[in-house]
Amino acid sequence: MTEEHHSRAELETHAFALMGRLHVNLRRQSGRVIDIEYMRIDPAYCRYLLKMASLSTSEEVQELGQKLQEVFFGEEGLFVRTEPRQPLLARLQEPAPSAPAPAATTPTATPAATDNADPVDRGYIGRLR
């Protein structure tokens, strides 16, 4: 394992611990529940929560926000160092690559039937009971 991977793993572990503490403190202070996993992968959501932490009346929450700001957006931060992973919802909205339709392989299919624009094999449907 290279030095960069080792330090990135340590940084991610540190970030997870800080996010857990932030989660607990925000829950106690305001009843606010945050999504730690989403904070880890979405820079916009992370910035929103860090802004919320900076406006908190709790010094501990403000301090956690400052530490997380450095971990994620500092000079060697997790979002600065590499391209962050795209949020799951954004990945789900991308169209799936279309695969070519499989050729008809039933014994009743004729060459004329495979040239037809209708993708349904009518011979196969006729045999279903």
SULFENZI-V412583 format. One record per residue. N is the residue number from 1. PHI is phi in degrees with one decimal (none if undefined). OMEGA is omega in radians with two decimals (* if undefined). Layout:
N;PHI;OMEGA
N;PHI;OMEGA
//
This chain:
1;none;-3.10
2;-78.6;3.13
3;-60.7;-3.13
4;-63.6;3.13
5;-64.7;-3.14
6;-63.8;-3.12
7;-70.1;3.08
8;-66.5;3.11
9;-62.3;3.10
10;-63.1;3.13
11;-64.4;3.10
12;-65.4;3.10
13;-64.3;3.10
14;-62.3;3.13
15;-61.7;-3.14
16;-61.6;3.12
17;-63.3;3.13
18;-65.9;3.13
19;-65.0;3.09
20;-63.6;3.10
21;-65.3;3.10
22;-62.8;3.12
23;-56.6;-3.11
24;-63.2;-3.11
25;-66.8;3.11
26;-66.6;3.11
27;-65.5;3.13
28;-68.2;-3.03
29;-73.8;-3.00
30;-127.3;-3.09
31;77.6;-3.11
32;-78.9;3.08
33;-107.4;3.14
34;-113.7;3.14
35;-97.8;-3.07
36;-64.1;-3.13
37;-63.0;-3.14
38;-68.6;3.09
39;-62.4;-3.11
40;-69.5;-3.04
41;-111.2;-3.08
42;-114.8;-3.11
43;-60.0;-3.13
44;-66.0;3.11
45;-65.1;3.11
46;-60.8;3.12
47;-61.0;3.12
48;-59.7;-3.13
49;-69.2;3.09
50;-67.0;3.07
51;-64.5;3.11
52;-60.8;-3.14
53;-64.9;-3.13
54;-68.0;3.14
55;-91.7;-3.11
56;-69.1;3.06
57;-83.3;-3.14
58;-84.6;3.11
59;-66.0;3.14
60;-65.1;3.12
61;-65.8;3.10
62;-62.2;3.13
63;-65.1;3.09
64;-61.2;3.11
65;-61.5;3.13
66;-65.5;3.12
67;-64.7;3.12
68;-67.2;3.07
69;-58.7;3.13
70;-68.2;-3.12
71;-63.1;-3.07
72;-90.5;-2.99
73;-120.0;3.09
74;-69.2;-3.09
75;-53.9;3.12
76;-113.1;-3.08
77;-67.5;-3.10
78;-63.3;3.12
79;-82.5;3.13
80;-86.7;-3.03
81;-66.8;-3.13
82;-134.7;3.07
83;-67.8;3.13
84;-68.4;3.10
85;-68.0;3.13
86;-71.3;3.13
87;-57.9;-3.06
88;-57.7;-3.12
89;-62.2;3.11
90;-68.4;3.12
91;-67.8;-3.14
92;-70.7;-3.11
93;-80.5;3.12
94;-70.0;3.12
95;-68.1;3.12
96;-74.8;3.11
97;-63.4;-3.10
98;-83.7;3.12
99;-96.0;3.11
100;-65.0;-3.14
101;-65.5;3.13
102;-69.7;3.13
103;-72.7;3.12
104;-67.3;-3.10
105;-123.0;-3.13
106;-78.5;-3.10
107;-67.6;-3.12
108;-87.7;-3.12
109;-72.9;3.10
110;-107.0;3.10
111;-57.5;3.13
112;-66.9;-3.12
113;-69.6;-3.14
114;-76.4;3.11
115;-81.5;-3.10
116;-65.4;-3.13
117;-74.4;3.14
118;-73.3;-3.08
119;-76.4;-3.10
120;-87.3;3.11
121;-81.9;-3.06
122;-64.1;3.12
123;-64.7;3.14
124;-68.6;-3.11
125;-64.3;3.14
126;-63.0;-3.12
127;-89.0;-3.13
128;-71.5;3.10
129;-139.3;*
//
